[in-house]
Amino acid sequence: MTTMSFADAARMCLTAKYATFSGRARRAEYWWFSLLYVIATGVVAGICFAAGTPLPGILLLPFIVPMLSVSVRRLHDTGRSGWRMLIALIPVVGPLLYLVGMTVDSAPAANEYGPFPKAVGQPVA
């Protein structure tokens, strides 16, 4: 088994599974893409701040769909519905529960969302 790298996660989320809300995503895929999202947000915000324009949100629109899809696939990997992502909207406690949901280990066998990714030869954490 190979481990998923930053480049693998970026390539998978931005090309192969850009708007794929079905299936499963390993922890490494989710966290590497989250890191890419944070870096892109910082770069765009810095450029917009330097240019004096208030439009960083428009420049980040291409990253919203893959971030949502990898989040849903990550919840699927733990055996939860993607709708659980809405728990983050609950003030104070919601984001903490969402974070815990993203850090929980995968369901170790096939579930209703697909086969166990380690068993089918995908890069794993």
Accessible surface in RSA format (square Angstrom, percent):
REM  Atomic radii and reference values for relative SASA: ProtOr
REM  Chains: A
REM  Algorithm: Lee & Richards
REM  Probe-radius: 1.40
REM  Slices: 20
REM RES _ NUM      All-atoms   Total-Side   Main-Chain    Non-polar    All polar
REM                ABS   REL    ABS   REL    ABS   REL    ABS   REL    ABS   REL
RES MET A   1   172.39  89.3  87.88  58.2  84.51 201.2  94.20  80.1  78.19 103.6
RES THR A   2    93.80  66.7  86.75  87.9   7.05  16.8  80.15 107.7  13.64  20.6
RES THR A   3   101.80  72.4  88.90  90.1  12.90  30.7  58.15  78.1  43.66  66.0
RES MET A   4     9.98   5.2   2.57   1.7   7.42  17.7   2.57   2.2   7.42   9.8
RES SER A   5    50.39  42.6  45.91  61.3   4.47  10.3  44.48  94.7   5.90   8.3
RES PHE A   6    69.00  34.5  67.09  41.6   1.91   5.0  67.09  40.7   1.91   5.5
RES ALA A   7    53.32  49.0  47.28  73.0   6.04  13.7  51.06  71.9   2.25   6.0
RES ASP A   8    41.71  29.2  38.82  38.6   2.89   6.8   7.41  17.4  34.30  34.2
RES ALA A   9     0.11   0.1   0.11   0.2   0.00   0.0   0.11   0.2   0.00   0.0
RES ALA A  10    17.59  16.2  16.83  26.0   0.75   1.7  17.29  24.3   0.30   0.8
RES ARG A  11   140.21  58.9 132.87  67.7   7.34  17.5  65.28  89.2  74.93  45.4
RES MET A  12    36.82  19.1  33.56  22.2   3.26   7.8  35.80  30.4   1.01   1.3
RES CYS A  13     0.42   0.3   0.34   0.4   0.08   0.2   0.42   1.1   0.00   0.0
RES LEU A  14    63.61  35.4  49.24  35.2  14.36  36.1  49.24  34.6  14.36  38.7
RES THR A  15    95.75  68.1  70.75  71.7  25.00  59.6  71.68  96.3  24.07  36.4
RES ALA A  16    80.61  74.1  42.89  66.2  37.73  85.8  55.70  78.4  24.92  66.0
RES LYS A  17    42.63  20.8  42.50  26.1   0.13   0.3  34.61  31.2   8.02   8.5
RES TYR A  18    79.15  37.0  77.33  44.0   1.82   4.7  63.29  47.6  15.86  19.5
RES ALA A  19    59.02  54.3  37.81  58.4  21.20  48.2  39.41  55.5  19.61  51.9
RES THR A  20    48.28  34.3  43.09  43.7   5.19  12.4  30.20  40.6  18.08  27.3
RES PHE A  21    89.45  44.8  80.18  49.7   9.27  24.1  80.64  48.9   8.81  25.2
RES SER A  22    77.82  65.8  72.80  97.2   5.03  11.6  47.19 100.5  30.64  42.9
RES GLY A  23    24.05  29.7   0.00   N/A  24.05  29.7  21.35  58.6   2.70   6.0
RES ARG A  24    10.41   4.4   3.01   1.5   7.40  17.6   3.01   4.1   7.40   4.5
RES ALA A  25     0.45   0.4   0.00   0.0   0.45   1.0   0.45   0.6   0.00   0.0
RES ARG A  26     6.47   2.7   6.47   3.3   0.01   0.0   2.44   3.3   4.03   2.4
RES ARG A  27    79.59  33.4  79.56  40.6   0.03   0.1  14.11  19.3  65.47  39.7
RES ALA A  28    14.21  13.1   6.67  10.3   7.54  17.2  14.21  20.0   0.00   0.0
RES GLU A  29     3.54   2.0   3.54   2.7   0.00   0.0   0.00   0.0   3.54   2.9
RES TYR A  30    11.27   5.3  11.27   6.4   0.00   0.0   0.00   0.0  11.27  13.9
RES TRP A  31    95.63  38.4  90.73  43.9   4.90  11.5  86.89  46.3   8.74  14.2
RES TRP A  32    94.13  37.8  92.67  44.9   1.46   3.4  84.19  44.9   9.94  16.1
RES PHE A  33     0.33   0.2   0.00   0.0   0.33   0.9   0.33   0.2   0.00   0.0
RES SER A  34    14.96  12.6  14.13  18.9   0.83   1.9  14.65  31.2   0.30   0.4
RES LEU A  35    78.17  43.5  74.57  53.3   3.60   9.1  77.85  54.7   0.32   0.9
RES LEU A  36    28.34  15.8  28.34  20.3   0.00   0.0  28.34  19.9   0.00   0.0
RES TYR A  37    58.32  27.2  58.32  33.2   0.00   0.0  31.94  24.0  26.37  32.5
RES VAL A  38    98.69  64.9  94.72  85.8   3.97   9.6  95.95  83.4   2.75   7.5
RES ILE A  39    83.63  47.6  77.27  57.6   6.36  15.3  82.87  59.7   0.76   2.1
RES ALA A  40    13.48  12.4   8.46  13.1   5.02  11.4  13.48  19.0   0.00   0.0
RES THR A  41    49.55  35.2  49.47  50.1   0.09   0.2  49.19  66.1   0.36   0.5
RES GLY A  42    45.15  55.7   0.00   N/A  45.15  55.7  35.12  96.4  10.03  22.5
RES VAL A  43    83.85  55.2  75.38  68.2   8.47  20.4  82.35  71.6   1.49   4.0
RES VAL A  44    21.87  14.4  21.51  19.5   0.36   0.9  21.87  19.0   0.00   0.0
RES ALA A  45    45.26  41.6  40.84  63.0   4.42  10.1  42.37  59.7   2.89   7.7
RES GLY A  46    39.16  48.3   0.00   N/A  39.16  48.3  34.24  94.0   4.92  11.0
RES ILE A  47   105.52  60.0 100.94  75.2   4.59  11.1 104.19  75.0   1.33   3.6
RES CYS A  48     3.84   2.9   3.60   4.0   0.24   0.6   2.68   6.8   1.16   1.2
RES PHE A  49   179.32  89.7 160.96  99.7  18.37  47.8 168.18 102.0  11.14  31.9
RES ALA A  50    89.48  82.3  51.10  78.9  38.38  87.3  58.93  83.0  30.54  80.9
RES ALA A  51    75.14  69.1  34.90  53.9  40.25  91.6  46.92  66.1  28.22  74.8
RES GLY A  52    65.61  80.9   0.00   N/A  65.61  80.9  34.81  95.5  30.80  69.0
RES THR A  53    46.30  32.9  38.83  39.4   7.47  17.8  34.88  46.9  11.41  17.3
RES PRO A  54   120.14  87.6  92.62  84.4  27.52 100.0 101.79  84.0  18.35 114.1
RES LEU A  55    90.56  50.4  88.56  63.4   2.00   5.0  90.56  63.6   0.00   0.0
RES PRO A  56    45.05  32.8  45.05  41.1   0.00   0.0  45.05  37.2   0.00   0.0
RES GLY A  57    46.07  56.8   0.00   N/A  46.07  56.8  40.92 112.3   5.15  11.5
RES ILE A  58   106.12  60.4  99.58  74.2   6.54  15.8  99.83  71.9   6.29  17.1
RES LEU A  59    97.43  54.3  82.53  59.0  14.89  37.4  86.37  60.7  11.06  29.8
RES LEU A  60    16.98   9.5  16.98  12.1   0.00   0.0  16.98  11.9   0.00   0.0
RES LEU A  61   101.35  56.4  95.11  68.0   6.24  15.7  95.34  67.0   6.00  16.2
RES PRO A  62    76.18  55.5  70.49  64.3   5.69  20.7  75.89  62.7   0.29   1.8
RES PHE A  63    40.06  20.0  40.06  24.8   0.00   0.0  40.06  24.3   0.00   0.0
RES ILE A  64    65.68  37.4  65.54  48.8   0.14   0.3  65.68  47.3   0.00   0.0
RES VAL A  65    53.79  35.4  53.71  48.6   0.07   0.2  53.79  46.7   0.00   0.0
RES PRO A  66     0.03   0.0   0.01   0.0   0.02   0.1   0.01   0.0   0.02   0.1
RES MET A  67    29.85  15.5  29.85  19.8   0.00   0.0  29.85  25.4   0.00   0.0
RES LEU A  68    78.39  43.7  78.21  56.0   0.18   0.4  78.39  55.0   0.00   0.0
RES SER A  69     0.40   0.3   0.40   0.5   0.00   0.0   0.00   0.0   0.40   0.6
RES VAL A  70     0.00   0.0   0.00   0.0   0.00   0.0   0.00   0.0   0.00   0.0
RES SER A  71     2.83   2.4   2.83   3.8   0.00   0.0   0.00   0.0   2.83   4.0
RES VAL A  72    15.98  10.5  15.98  14.5   0.00   0.0  15.98  13.9   0.00   0.0
RES ARG A  73     0.33   0.1   0.33   0.2   0.00   0.0   0.22   0.3   0.11   0.1
RES ARG A  74     0.00   0.0   0.00   0.0   0.00   0.0   0.00   0.0   0.00   0.0
RES LEU A  75     5.13   2.9   5.13   3.7   0.00   0.0   5.13   3.6   0.00   0.0
RES HIS A  76    16.22   8.9  16.22  11.3   0.00   0.0   9.24   9.5   6.98   8.1
RES ASP A  77     0.00   0.0   0.00   0.0   0.00   0.0   0.00   0.0   0.00   0.0
RES THR A  78    18.56  13.2   0.21   0.2  18.35  43.7   0.57   0.8  17.99  27.2
RES GLY A  79    38.53  47.5   0.00   N/A  38.53  47.5  12.44  34.1  26.09  58.4
RES ARG A  80    65.73  27.6  61.07  31.1   4.65  11.1  15.93  21.8  49.80  30.2
RES SER A  81    45.71  38.6  40.43  54.0   5.28  12.2  32.15  68.5  13.56  19.0
RES GLY A  82     9.55  11.8   0.00   N/A   9.55  11.8   5.37  14.7   4.18   9.4
RES TRP A  83   198.02  79.5 189.51  91.7   8.51  20.0 161.09  85.9  36.93  59.9
RES ARG A  84   122.47  51.4 114.77  58.5   7.70  18.3  28.33  38.7  94.14  57.1
RES MET A  85    37.82  19.6  33.75  22.3   4.08   9.7  31.02  26.4   6.80   9.0
RES LEU A  86    95.17  53.0  89.65  64.1   5.52  13.9  90.43  63.5   4.75  12.8
RES ILE A  87    51.38  29.2  44.73  33.3   6.65  16.0  49.49  35.6   1.89   5.1
RES ALA A  88    33.83  31.1  23.26  35.9  10.57  24.0  23.26  32.8  10.57  28.0
RES LEU A  89   139.08  77.5 115.19  82.4  23.90  60.1 118.80  83.4  20.29  54.6
RES ILE A  90    87.76  49.9  85.21  63.5   2.54   6.1  87.45  63.0   0.31   0.8
RES PRO A  91   109.89  80.1  92.99  84.8  16.90  61.4 103.96  85.8   5.92  36.8
RES VAL A  92   122.46  80.6 103.58  93.8  18.88  45.5 112.66  97.9   9.80  26.6
RES VAL A  93    80.36  52.9  80.36  72.8   0.00   0.0  80.36  69.8   0.00   0.0
RES GLY A  94     0.00   0.0   0.00   N/A   0.00   0.0   0.00   0.0   0.00   0.0
RES PRO A  95    66.83  48.7  61.70  56.2   5.13  18.7  62.97  52.0   3.86  24.0
RES LEU A  96   109.82  61.2 108.97  78.0   0.84   2.1 109.41  76.8   0.40   1.1
RES LEU A  97    85.17  47.4  77.47  55.4   7.70  19.4  77.47  54.4   7.70  20.7
RES TYR A  98    42.99  20.1  40.27  22.9   2.71   7.1  35.93  27.0   7.05   8.7
RES LEU A  99    87.68  48.8  87.68  62.7   0.00   0.0  87.68  61.6   0.00   0.0
RES VAL A 100    87.33  57.5  86.78  78.6   0.55   1.3  87.33  75.9   0.00   0.0
RES GLY A 101     7.68   9.5   0.00   N/A   7.68   9.5   7.50  20.6   0.17   0.4
RES MET A 102     0.48   0.2   0.48   0.3   0.00   0.0   0.48   0.4   0.00   0.0
RES THR A 103    62.17  44.2  54.58  55.3   7.59  18.1  41.73  56.0  20.44  30.9
RES VAL A 104    53.93  35.5  46.47  42.1   7.46  18.0  53.93  46.9   0.00   0.0
RES ASP A 105    86.24  60.4  76.10  75.7  10.13  24.0  27.52  64.8  58.72  58.6
RES SER A 106    10.50   8.9   1.87   2.5   8.64  19.9   1.63   3.5   8.88  12.4
RES ALA A 107    28.49  26.2  22.21  34.3   6.29  14.3  28.10  39.6   0.39   1.0
RES PRO A 108   111.61  81.3  96.37  87.8  15.24  55.4  97.01  80.1  14.60  90.7
RES ALA A 109    60.93  56.0  56.18  86.7   4.75  10.8  59.93  84.4   1.00   2.6
RES ALA A 110    73.08  67.2  47.80  73.8  25.29  57.5  47.92  67.5  25.16  66.7
RES ASN A 111    39.78  27.4  16.92  16.4  22.86  55.1  28.36  68.3  11.43  11.0
RES GLU A 112   153.10  87.9 104.93  79.4  48.17 114.7  45.74  88.5 107.36  87.7
RES TYR A 113    51.79  24.2  37.50  21.3  14.29  37.2  31.55  23.7  20.24  25.0
RES GLY A 114    20.10  24.8   0.00   N/A  20.10  24.8  19.12  52.5   0.98   2.2
RES PRO A 115    78.24  57.0  74.81  68.2   3.43  12.5  75.39  62.2   2.85  17.7
RES PHE A 116    38.00  19.0  36.69  22.7   1.31   3.4  36.69  22.2   1.31   3.8
RES PRO A 117     2.53   1.8   2.00   1.8   0.54   1.9   2.53   2.1   0.00   0.0
RES LYS A 118    70.09  34.2  63.84  39.2   6.24  14.9  13.87  12.5  56.22  59.9
RES ALA A 119    82.62  76.0  40.57  62.6  42.05  95.7  52.19  73.5  30.43  80.6
RES VAL A 120    78.80  51.9  45.28  41.0  33.52  80.8  53.72  46.7  25.08  68.0
RES GLY A 121    63.23  78.0   0.00   N/A  63.23  78.0  31.98  87.8  31.25  70.0
RES GLN A 122    61.43  34.3  58.37  42.7   3.06   7.3  18.81  40.0  42.62  32.3
RES PRO A 123    32.23  23.5  31.82  29.0   0.41   1.5  31.85  26.3   0.38   2.3
RES VAL A 124     8.52   5.6   8.51   7.7   0.01   0.0   8.52   7.4   0.00   0.0
RES ALA A 125    64.71  59.5  22.13  34.1  42.58  96.9  43.51  61.3  21.20  56.2
END  Absolute sums over single chains surface
CHAIN  1 A     7074.6       5774.9       1299.6       5508.6       1566.0
END  Absolute sums over all chains
TOTAL          7074.6       5774.9       1299.6       5508.6       1566.0
